[in-house]
Amino acid sequence: MTVDSALLEILACPSDDHAPLRLDEEAGELACTVCDRSYPIRDGIPVLLLDEARHRGDQ
């Protein structure tokens, strides 16, 4: 799974901190670098909705 590097540079967590996101290829999601939220990537499209996020501690 890949996300365009230019896109990844401008994406940010939609929570109040607006922190950068990093790609977790193994999990197929984008992880916030500050909070513990992860956002799914579906059909190559990041779903950056707080309602769709999961807490990384939740397995």
All heavy atoms as TSV, in Angstrom:
chain	resi	resn	atom	element	x	y	z
A	1	MET	N	N	0.837	-1.166	0.000
A	1	MET	CA	C	0.000	0.000	0.000
A	1	MET	C	C	0.883	1.230	0.000
A	1	MET	O	O	1.836	1.316	0.754
A	1	MET	CB	C	-0.883	-0.009	1.240
A	1	MET	CG	C	-1.545	1.304	1.489
A	1	MET	SD	S	-3.073	1.221	2.398
A	1	MET	CE	C	-3.912	-0.102	1.629
A	2	THR	N	N	0.576	2.164	-0.847
A	2	THR	CA	C	1.354	3.388	-0.914
A	2	THR	C	C	0.443	4.595	-0.910
A	2	THR	O	O	-0.710	4.518	-1.334
A	2	THR	CB	C	2.241	3.440	-2.174
A	2	THR	OG1	O	1.390	3.408	-3.316
A	2	THR	CG2	C	3.214	2.286	-2.230
A	3	VAL	N	N	0.973	5.673	-0.413
A	3	VAL	CA	C	0.319	6.976	-0.479
A	3	VAL	C	C	1.358	7.905	-1.076
A	3	VAL	O	O	2.529	7.874	-0.678
A	3	VAL	CB	C	-0.118	7.457	0.922
A	3	VAL	CG1	C	-0.649	8.873	0.868
A	3	VAL	CG2	C	-1.167	6.527	1.518
A	4	ASP	N	N	0.944	8.699	-2.033
A	4	ASP	CA	C	1.857	9.629	-2.682
A	4	ASP	C	C	2.579	10.467	-1.628
A	4	ASP	O	O	1.957	11.008	-0.712
A	4	ASP	CB	C	1.063	10.527	-3.627
A	4	ASP	CG	C	1.939	11.492	-4.373
A	4	ASP	OD1	O	2.726	11.043	-5.223
A	4	ASP	OD2	O	1.853	12.697	-4.071
A	5	SER	N	N	3.900	10.548	-1.734
A	5	SER	CA	C	4.692	11.248	-0.719
A	5	SER	C	C	4.338	12.732	-0.639
A	5	SER	O	O	4.357	13.312	0.443
A	5	SER	CB	C	6.188	11.063	-0.979
A	5	SER	OG	O	6.530	11.569	-2.254
A	6	ALA	N	N	3.996	13.356	-1.758
A	6	ALA	CA	C	3.606	14.766	-1.737
A	6	ALA	C	C	2.294	14.942	-0.973
A	6	ALA	O	O	2.129	15.902	-0.220
A	6	ALA	CB	C	3.477	15.305	-3.153
A	7	LEU	N	N	1.375	14.000	-1.144
A	7	LEU	CA	C	0.111	14.045	-0.418
A	7	LEU	C	C	0.351	13.829	1.074
A	7	LEU	O	O	-0.203	14.547	1.913
A	7	LEU	CB	C	-0.852	12.982	-0.956
A	7	LEU	CG	C	-2.196	12.870	-0.250
A	7	LEU	CD1	C	-2.995	14.154	-0.369
A	7	LEU	CD2	C	-2.990	11.688	-0.807
A	8	LEU	N	N	1.191	12.887	1.396
A	8	LEU	CA	C	1.478	12.586	2.792
A	8	LEU	C	C	2.078	13.791	3.514
A	8	LEU	O	O	1.818	14.014	4.691
A	8	LEU	CB	C	2.409	11.373	2.889
A	8	LEU	CG	C	2.580	10.755	4.259
A	8	LEU	CD1	C	1.246	10.361	4.873
A	8	LEU	CD2	C	3.482	9.538	4.175
A	9	GLU	N	N	2.844	14.605	2.798
A	9	GLU	CA	C	3.449	15.798	3.395
A	9	GLU	C	C	2.417	16.844	3.799
A	9	GLU	O	O	2.649	17.603	4.732
A	9	GLU	CB	C	4.454	16.426	2.440
A	9	GLU	CG	C	5.737	15.645	2.311
A	9	GLU	CD	C	6.736	16.339	1.407
A	9	GLU	OE1	O	6.730	17.589	1.338
A	9	GLU	OE2	O	7.519	15.622	0.767
A	10	ILE	N	N	1.281	16.896	3.122
A	10	ILE	CA	C	0.291	17.932	3.427
A	10	ILE	C	C	-0.866	17.429	4.283
A	10	ILE	O	O	-1.608	18.236	4.826
A	10	ILE	CB	C	-0.252	18.604	2.146
A	10	ILE	CG1	C	-0.963	17.589	1.251
A	10	ILE	CG2	C	0.855	19.317	1.409
A	10	ILE	CD1	C	-1.682	18.203	0.075
A	11	LEU	N	N	-1.006	16.121	4.420
A	11	LEU	CA	C	-2.085	15.592	5.249
A	11	LEU	C	C	-1.784	15.817	6.724
A	11	LEU	O	O	-0.636	15.768	7.150
A	11	LEU	CB	C	-2.269	14.094	5.000
A	11	LEU	CG	C	-2.835	13.698	3.648
A	11	LEU	CD1	C	-2.913	12.176	3.543
A	11	LEU	CD2	C	-4.195	14.318	3.423
A	12	ALA	N	N	-2.842	16.063	7.494
A	12	ALA	CA	C	-2.694	16.257	8.937
A	12	ALA	C	C	-3.872	15.614	9.640
A	12	ALA	O	O	-4.947	15.429	9.067
A	12	ALA	CB	C	-2.637	17.739	9.272
A	13	CYS	N	N	-3.660	15.264	10.882
A	13	CYS	CA	C	-4.709	14.680	11.696
A	13	CYS	C	C	-5.866	15.687	11.819
A	13	CYS	O	O	-5.632	16.877	12.060
A	13	CYS	CB	C	-4.141	14.353	13.087
A	13	CYS	SG	S	-5.329	13.559	14.185
A	14	PRO	N	N	-7.101	15.240	11.650
A	14	PRO	CA	C	-8.225	16.164	11.740
A	14	PRO	C	C	-8.597	16.559	13.177
A	14	PRO	O	O	-9.455	17.400	13.370
A	14	PRO	CB	C	-9.370	15.395	11.073
A	14	PRO	CG	C	-9.024	13.970	11.247
A	14	PRO	CD	C	-7.518	13.914	11.222
A	15	SER	N	N	-7.927	15.991	14.173
A	15	SER	CA	C	-8.206	16.396	15.552
A	15	SER	C	C	-7.636	17.791	15.785
A	15	SER	O	O	-6.966	18.362	14.927
A	15	SER	CB	C	-7.608	15.393	16.540
A	15	SER	OG	O	-6.215	15.459	16.525
A	16	ASP	N	N	-7.880	18.336	16.937
A	16	ASP	CA	C	-7.483	19.717	17.236
A	16	ASP	C	C	-5.977	19.972	17.122
A	16	ASP	O	O	-5.562	21.100	16.896
A	16	ASP	CB	C	-7.958	20.112	18.630
A	16	ASP	CG	C	-9.474	20.224	18.695
A	16	ASP	OD1	O	-10.104	20.434	17.639
A	16	ASP	OD2	O	-10.026	20.098	19.803
A	17	ASP	N	N	-5.149	18.943	17.290
A	17	ASP	CA	C	-3.701	19.169	17.241
A	17	ASP	C	C	-3.158	19.304	15.815
A	17	ASP	O	O	-2.098	19.847	15.608
A	17	ASP	CB	C	-2.924	18.087	17.990
A	17	ASP	CG	C	-3.211	16.686	17.480
A	17	ASP	OD1	O	-3.508	16.511	16.281
A	17	ASP	OD2	O	-3.139	15.748	18.281
A	18	HIS	N	N	-3.886	18.813	14.820
A	18	HIS	CA	C	-3.494	18.880	13.407
A	18	HIS	C	C	-2.051	18.428	13.179
A	18	HIS	O	O	-1.311	19.021	12.405
A	18	HIS	CB	C	-3.693	20.282	12.840
A	18	HIS	CG	C	-5.096	20.767	12.953
A	18	HIS	ND1	N	-6.146	20.174	12.298
A	18	HIS	CD2	C	-5.639	21.778	13.693
A	18	HIS	CE1	C	-7.267	20.791	12.602
A	18	HIS	NE2	N	-6.985	21.771	13.451
A	19	ALA	N	N	-1.671	17.369	13.848
A	19	ALA	CA	C	-0.311	16.841	13.744
A	19	ALA	C	C	-0.111	16.116	12.416
A	19	ALA	O	O	-1.067	15.655	11.785
A	19	ALA	CB	C	-0.043	15.880	14.900
A	20	PRO	N	N	1.140	15.994	11.985
A	20	PRO	CA	C	1.432	15.228	10.774
A	20	PRO	C	C	1.055	13.759	10.947
A	20	PRO	O	O	0.990	13.245	12.065
A	20	PRO	CB	C	2.950	15.362	10.619
A	20	PRO	CG	C	3.354	16.491	11.493
A	20	PRO	CD	C	2.337	16.579	12.585
A	21	LEU	N	N	0.830	13.105	9.829
A	21	LEU	CA	C	0.499	11.685	9.815
A	21	LEU	C	C	1.657	10.912	9.216
A	21	LEU	O	O	2.394	11.421	8.376
A	21	LEU	CB	C	-0.766	11.445	8.993
A	21	LEU	CG	C	-2.021	12.129	9.509
A	21	LEU	CD1	C	-3.127	12.042	8.464
A	21	LEU	CD2	C	-2.479	11.521	10.821
A	22	ARG	N	N	1.800	9.653	9.641
A	22	ARG	CA	C	2.810	8.789	9.036
A	22	ARG	C	C	2.099	7.547	8.515
A	22	ARG	O	O	1.093	7.109	9.059
A	22	ARG	CB	C	3.912	8.428	10.018
A	22	ARG	CG	C	3.480	7.562	11.159
A	22	ARG	CD	C	4.670	7.105	12.008
A	22	ARG	NE	N	4.205	6.319	13.125
A	22	ARG	CZ	C	3.780	5.072	13.060
A	22	ARG	NH1	N	3.765	4.438	11.905
A	22	ARG	NH2	N	3.351	4.436	14.128
A	23	LEU	N	N	2.637	6.992	7.474
A	23	LEU	CA	C	2.066	5.810	6.848
A	23	LEU	C	C	2.490	4.562	7.606
A	23	LEU	O	O	3.678	4.343	7.836
A	23	LEU	CB	C	2.522	5.719	5.391
A	23	LEU	CG	C	2.049	4.508	4.602
A	23	LEU	CD1	C	0.534	4.473	4.496
A	23	LEU	CD2	C	2.679	4.522	3.225
A	24	ASP	N	N	1.520	3.772	7.993
A	24	ASP	CA	C	1.777	2.452	8.573
A	24	ASP	C	C	1.345	1.453	7.505
A	24	ASP	O	O	0.174	1.085	7.411
A	24	ASP	CB	C	0.979	2.263	9.867
A	24	ASP	CG	C	1.244	0.927	10.544
A	24	ASP	OD1	O	1.751	0.002	9.875
A	24	ASP	OD2	O	0.928	0.801	11.739
A	25	GLU	N	N	2.296	1.069	6.664
A	25	GLU	CA	C	1.978	0.204	5.524
A	25	GLU	C	C	1.462	-1.155	5.958
A	25	GLU	O	O	0.556	-1.704	5.330
A	25	GLU	CB	C	3.200	0.037	4.625
A	25	GLU	CG	C	3.541	1.289	3.862
A	25	GLU	CD	C	4.625	1.057	2.839
A	25	GLU	OE1	O	4.448	0.145	2.005
A	25	GLU	OE2	O	5.623	1.790	2.881
A	26	GLU	N	N	2.030	-1.705	7.017
A	26	GLU	CA	C	1.620	-3.032	7.487
A	26	GLU	C	C	0.152	-3.046	7.900
A	26	GLU	O	O	-0.582	-3.980	7.598
A	26	GLU	CB	C	2.498	-3.454	8.663
A	26	GLU	CG	C	2.235	-4.867	9.120
A	26	GLU	CD	C	3.197	-5.283	10.211
A	26	GLU	OE1	O	4.417	-5.141	10.008
A	26	GLU	OE2	O	2.705	-5.755	11.250
A	27	ALA	N	N	-0.287	-1.986	8.581
A	27	ALA	CA	C	-1.679	-1.904	9.039
A	27	ALA	C	C	-2.600	-1.317	7.975
A	27	ALA	O	O	-3.822	-1.394	8.100
A	27	ALA	CB	C	-1.764	-1.069	10.320
A	28	GLY	N	N	-2.033	-0.699	6.949
A	28	GLY	CA	C	-2.849	-0.094	5.902
A	28	GLY	C	C	-3.602	1.124	6.381
A	28	GLY	O	O	-4.771	1.313	6.056
A	29	GLU	N	N	-2.905	1.970	7.149
A	29	GLU	CA	C	-3.560	3.146	7.706
A	29	GLU	C	C	-2.550	4.264	7.920
A	29	GLU	O	O	-1.343	4.059	7.808
A	29	GLU	CB	C	-4.252	2.800	9.021
A	29	GLU	CG	C	-3.333	2.229	10.074
A	29	GLU	CD	C	-4.058	1.620	11.256
A	29	GLU	OE1	O	-5.270	1.372	11.161
A	29	GLU	OE2	O	-3.405	1.402	12.278
A	30	LEU	N	N	-3.076	5.442	8.198
A	30	LEU	CA	C	-2.256	6.592	8.540
A	30	LEU	C	C	-2.347	6.803	10.038
A	30	LEU	O	O	-3.443	6.814	10.605
A	30	LEU	CB	C	-2.731	7.841	7.808
A	30	LEU	CG	C	-2.579	7.806	6.291
A	30	LEU	CD1	C	-3.210	9.049	5.677
A	30	LEU	CD2	C	-1.122	7.711	5.892
A	31	ALA	N	N	-1.209	6.976	10.684
A	31	ALA	CA	C	-1.164	7.136	12.139
A	31	ALA	C	C	-0.749	8.563	12.475
A	31	ALA	O	O	0.185	9.104	11.883
A	31	ALA	CB	C	-0.166	6.156	12.745
A	32	CYS	N	N	-1.453	9.150	13.427
A	32	CYS	CA	C	-1.101	10.481	13.901
A	32	CYS	C	C	0.200	10.385	14.688
A	32	CYS	O	O	0.421	9.438	15.440
A	32	CYS	CB	C	-2.218	11.039	14.780
A	32	CYS	SG	S	-1.855	12.691	15.409
A	33	THR	N	N	1.059	11.389	14.529
A	33	THR	CA	C	2.339	11.394	15.227
A	33	THR	C	C	2.227	11.962	16.640
A	33	THR	O	O	3.208	11.933	17.378
A	33	THR	CB	C	3.386	12.203	14.434
A	33	THR	OG1	O	2.893	13.531	14.247
A	33	THR	CG2	C	3.666	11.558	13.084
A	34	VAL	N	N	1.047	12.458	17.031
A	34	VAL	CA	C	0.863	13.031	18.365
A	34	VAL	C	C	-0.168	12.250	19.176
A	34	VAL	O	O	0.127	11.772	20.259
A	34	VAL	CB	C	0.471	14.522	18.279
A	34	VAL	CG1	C	0.132	15.081	19.640
A	34	VAL	CG2	C	1.594	15.327	17.646
A	35	CYS	N	N	-1.373	12.139	18.661
A	35	CYS	CA	C	-2.405	11.399	19.392
A	35	CYS	C	C	-2.324	9.921	18.996
A	35	CYS	O	O	-1.518	9.539	18.156
A	35	CYS	CB	C	-3.792	11.972	19.123
A	35	CYS	SG	S	-4.446	11.717	17.461
A	36	ASP	N	N	-3.130	9.103	19.582
A	36	ASP	CA	C	-3.038	7.664	19.297
A	36	ASP	C	C	-4.060	7.204	18.263
A	36	ASP	O	O	-4.392	6.045	18.194
A	36	ASP	CB	C	-3.163	6.862	20.591
A	36	ASP	CG	C	-4.539	6.963	21.216
A	36	ASP	OD1	O	-5.297	7.898	20.872
A	36	ASP	OD2	O	-4.870	6.110	22.051
A	37	ARG	N	N	-4.522	8.119	17.407
A	37	ARG	CA	C	-5.508	7.751	16.399
A	37	ARG	C	C	-4.835	7.250	15.114
A	37	ARG	O	O	-3.778	7.719	14.729
A	37	ARG	CB	C	-6.387	8.940	16.053
A	37	ARG	CG	C	-7.323	9.370	17.150
A	37	ARG	CD	C	-8.167	10.546	16.661
A	37	ARG	NE	N	-9.062	11.008	17.683
A	37	ARG	CZ	C	-8.808	12.010	18.513
A	37	ARG	NH1	N	-7.666	12.652	18.430
A	37	ARG	NH2	N	-9.689	12.374	19.411
A	38	SER	N	N	-5.536	6.336	14.461
A	38	SER	CA	C	-5.140	5.862	13.135
A	38	SER	C	C	-6.342	5.953	12.223
A	38	SER	O	O	-7.478	5.722	12.643
A	38	SER	CB	C	-4.672	4.412	13.191
A	38	SER	OG	O	-3.435	4.343	13.824
A	39	TYR	N	N	-6.066	6.266	10.981
A	39	TYR	CA	C	-7.122	6.452	9.991
A	39	TYR	C	C	-6.945	5.436	8.869
A	39	TYR	O	O	-5.841	5.272	8.352
A	39	TYR	CB	C	-7.062	7.889	9.431
A	39	TYR	CG	C	-7.233	8.909	10.529
A	39	TYR	CD1	C	-6.127	9.423	11.186
A	39	TYR	CD2	C	-8.497	9.305	10.941
A	39	TYR	CE1	C	-6.279	10.329	12.219
A	39	TYR	CE2	C	-8.653	10.202	11.972
A	39	TYR	CZ	C	-7.542	10.711	12.611
A	39	TYR	OH	O	-7.701	11.603	13.643
A	40	PRO	N	N	-8.034	4.768	8.491
A	40	PRO	CA	C	-7.922	3.728	7.461
A	40	PRO	C	C	-7.656	4.313	6.077
A	40	PRO	O	O	-7.968	5.471	5.803
A	40	PRO	CB	C	-9.292	3.050	7.512
A	40	PRO	CG	C	-10.222	4.114	7.991
A	40	PRO	CD	C	-9.412	4.939	8.957
A	41	ILE	N	N	-7.077	3.484	5.238
A	41	ILE	CA	C	-6.920	3.806	3.823
A	41	ILE	C	C	-7.762	2.780	3.077
A	41	ILE	O	O	-7.507	1.576	3.174
A	41	ILE	CB	C	-5.447	3.732	3.384
A	41	ILE	CG1	C	-4.608	4.718	4.185
A	41	ILE	CG2	C	-5.327	3.998	1.883
A	41	ILE	CD1	C	-3.124	4.584	3.952
A	42	ARG	N	N	-8.763	3.254	2.384
A	42	ARG	CA	C	-9.668	2.362	1.648
A	42	ARG	C	C	-9.562	2.642	0.158
A	42	ARG	O	O	-9.757	3.777	-0.273
A	42	ARG	CB	C	-11.111	2.564	2.119
A	42	ARG	CG	C	-11.304	2.156	3.549
A	42	ARG	CD	C	-12.772	2.127	3.942
A	42	ARG	NE	N	-12.866	1.888	5.362
A	42	ARG	CZ	C	-13.479	2.701	6.226
A	42	ARG	NH1	N	-14.071	3.800	5.796
A	42	ARG	NH2	N	-13.523	2.400	7.507
A	43	ASP	N	N	-9.267	1.608	-0.600
A	43	ASP	CA	C	-9.108	1.728	-2.057
A	43	ASP	C	C	-8.120	2.830	-2.410
A	43	ASP	O	O	-8.328	3.589	-3.353
A	43	ASP	CB	C	-10.460	1.986	-2.728
A	43	ASP	CG	C	-11.435	0.845	-2.524
A	43	ASP	OD1	O	-10.979	-0.312	-2.533
A	43	ASP	OD2	O	-12.642	1.101	-2.342
A	44	GLY	N	N	-7.053	2.960	-1.607
A	44	GLY	CA	C	-6.016	3.939	-1.861
A	44	GLY	C	C	-6.340	5.350	-1.410
A	44	GLY	O	O	-5.568	6.265	-1.642
A	45	ILE	N	N	-7.490	5.527	-0.738
A	45	ILE	CA	C	-7.927	6.856	-0.307
A	45	ILE	C	C	-7.932	6.932	1.217
A	45	ILE	O	O	-8.642	6.152	1.869
A	45	ILE	CB	C	-9.337	7.183	-0.852
A	45	ILE	CG1	C	-9.314	7.115	-2.375
A	45	ILE	CG2	C	-9.811	8.545	-0.363
A	45	ILE	CD1	C	-10.674	7.143	-3.010
A	46	PRO	N	N	-7.169	7.865	1.794
A	46	PRO	CA	C	-7.187	8.026	3.256
A	46	PRO	C	C	-8.552	8.543	3.722
A	46	PRO	O	O	-9.101	9.474	3.143
A	46	PRO	CB	C	-6.110	9.074	3.522
A	46	PRO	CG	C	-5.273	9.113	2.297
A	46	PRO	CD	C	-6.178	8.732	1.170
A	47	VAL	N	N	-9.096	7.918	4.749
A	47	VAL	CA	C	-10.385	8.321	5.311
A	47	VAL	C	C	-10.086	9.079	6.603
A	47	VAL	O	O	-9.911	8.485	7.656
A	47	VAL	CB	C	-11.290	7.096	5.576
A	47	VAL	CG1	C	-12.630	7.543	6.142
A	47	VAL	CG2	C	-11.476	6.290	4.305
A	48	LEU	N	N	-10.009	10.406	6.495
A	48	LEU	CA	C	-9.601	11.236	7.624
A	48	LEU	C	C	-10.812	11.811	8.353
A	48	LEU	O	O	-10.989	13.022	8.470
A	48	LEU	CB	C	-8.670	12.361	7.143
A	48	LEU	CG	C	-7.376	11.886	6.499
A	48	LEU	CD1	C	-6.554	13.070	6.025
A	48	LEU	CD2	C	-6.580	11.026	7.460
A	49	LEU	N	N	-11.629	10.917	8.854
A	49	LEU	CA	C	-12.806	11.297	9.635
A	49	LEU	C	C	-12.610	10.800	11.059
A	49	LEU	O	O	-12.265	9.643	11.274
A	49	LEU	CB	C	-14.070	10.669	9.043
A	49	LEU	CG	C	-14.397	11.036	7.593
A	49	LEU	CD1	C	-15.548	10.181	7.084
A	49	LEU	CD2	C	-14.737	12.514	7.500
A	50	LEU	N	N	-12.837	11.679	12.026
A	50	LEU	CA	C	-12.665	11.277	13.423
A	50	LEU	C	C	-13.552	10.088	13.775
A	50	LEU	O	O	-13.155	9.227	14.552
A	50	LEU	CB	C	-12.940	12.454	14.355
A	50	LEU	CG	C	-11.884	13.555	14.335
A	50	LEU	CD1	C	-12.349	14.750	15.156
A	50	LEU	CD2	C	-10.554	13.046	14.838
A	51	ASP	N	N	-14.744	10.026	13.192
A	51	ASP	CA	C	-15.650	8.902	13.461
A	51	ASP	C	C	-15.117	7.579	12.922
A	51	ASP	O	O	-15.526	6.513	13.377
A	51	ASP	CB	C	-17.031	9.159	12.858
A	51	ASP	CG	C	-17.781	10.264	13.576
A	51	ASP	OD1	O	-17.388	10.614	14.708
A	51	ASP	OD2	O	-18.763	10.773	13.008
A	52	GLU	N	N	-14.228	7.628	11.942
A	52	GLU	CA	C	-13.659	6.427	11.338
A	52	GLU	C	C	-12.325	6.022	11.982
A	52	GLU	O	O	-11.800	4.954	11.701
A	52	GLU	CB	C	-13.433	6.634	9.829
A	52	GLU	CG	C	-14.708	6.816	9.044
A	52	GLU	CD	C	-15.467	5.525	8.865
A	52	GLU	OE1	O	-14.825	4.458	8.759
A	52	GLU	OE2	O	-16.702	5.577	8.841
A	53	ALA	N	N	-11.771	6.899	12.809
A	53	ALA	CA	C	-10.472	6.636	13.432
A	53	ALA	C	C	-10.593	5.561	14.492
A	53	ALA	O	O	-11.647	5.350	15.082
A	53	ALA	CB	C	-9.927	7.922	14.057
A	54	ARG	N	N	-9.474	4.889	14.712
A	54	ARG	CA	C	-9.401	3.953	15.819
A	54	ARG	C	C	-8.226	4.373	16.678
A	54	ARG	O	O	-7.291	5.036	16.209
A	54	ARG	CB	C	-9.234	2.513	15.346
A	54	ARG	CG	C	-7.879	2.178	14.783
A	54	ARG	CD	C	-7.738	0.678	14.527
A	54	ARG	NE	N	-6.397	0.386	14.081
A	54	ARG	CZ	C	-5.386	0.089	14.876
A	54	ARG	NH1	N	-5.552	0.028	16.182
A	54	ARG	NH2	N	-4.192	-0.169	14.384
A	55	HIS	N	N	-8.299	4.049	17.943
A	55	HIS	CA	C	-7.172	4.314	18.840
A	55	HIS	C	C	-6.192	3.157	18.672
A	55	HIS	O	O	-6.575	1.996	18.709
A	55	HIS	CB	C	-7.644	4.447	20.286
A	55	HIS	CG	C	-8.442	5.691	20.489
A	55	HIS	ND1	N	-7.876	6.913	20.708
A	55	HIS	CD2	C	-9.779	5.906	20.479
A	55	HIS	CE1	C	-8.805	7.832	20.838
A	55	HIS	NE2	N	-9.972	7.243	20.698
A	56	ARG	N	N	-4.933	3.473	18.475
A	56	ARG	CA	C	-3.931	2.447	18.182
A	56	ARG	C	C	-3.795	1.447	19.309
A	56	ARG	O	O	-3.396	0.316	19.092
A	56	ARG	CB	C	-2.591	3.089	17.850
A	56	ARG	CG	C	-2.684	3.847	16.534
A	56	ARG	CD	C	-1.390	4.418	16.053
A	56	ARG	NE	N	-0.381	3.452	15.731
A	56	ARG	CZ	C	-0.317	2.742	14.595
A	56	ARG	NH1	N	-1.267	2.870	13.697
A	56	ARG	NH2	N	0.678	1.917	14.370
A	57	GLY	N	N	-4.152	1.808	20.507
A	57	GLY	CA	C	-4.131	0.868	21.616
A	57	GLY	C	C	-5.226	-0.191	21.492
A	57	GLY	O	O	-5.139	-1.270	22.038
A	58	ASP	N	N	-6.278	0.120	20.696
A	58	ASP	CA	C	-7.367	-0.829	20.456
A	58	ASP	C	C	-6.919	-1.818	19.385
A	58	ASP	O	O	-6.539	-1.426	18.305
A	58	ASP	CB	C	-8.626	-0.125	19.940
A	58	ASP	CG	C	-9.163	0.904	20.916
A	58	ASP	OD1	O	-8.762	0.859	22.088
A	58	ASP	OD2	O	-9.960	1.743	20.498
A	59	GLN	N	N	-6.918	-3.064	19.690
A	59	GLN	CA	C	-6.508	-4.049	18.684
A	59	GLN	C	C	-7.636	-4.949	18.323
A	59	GLN	O	O	-8.475	-5.323	18.872
A	59	GLN	CB	C	-5.332	-4.876	19.183
A	59	GLN	CG	C	-4.082	-4.048	19.382
A	59	GLN	CD	C	-3.537	-3.413	18.112
A	59	GLN	OE1	O	-3.634	-3.954	17.023
A	59	GLN	NE2	N	-2.991	-2.243	18.243
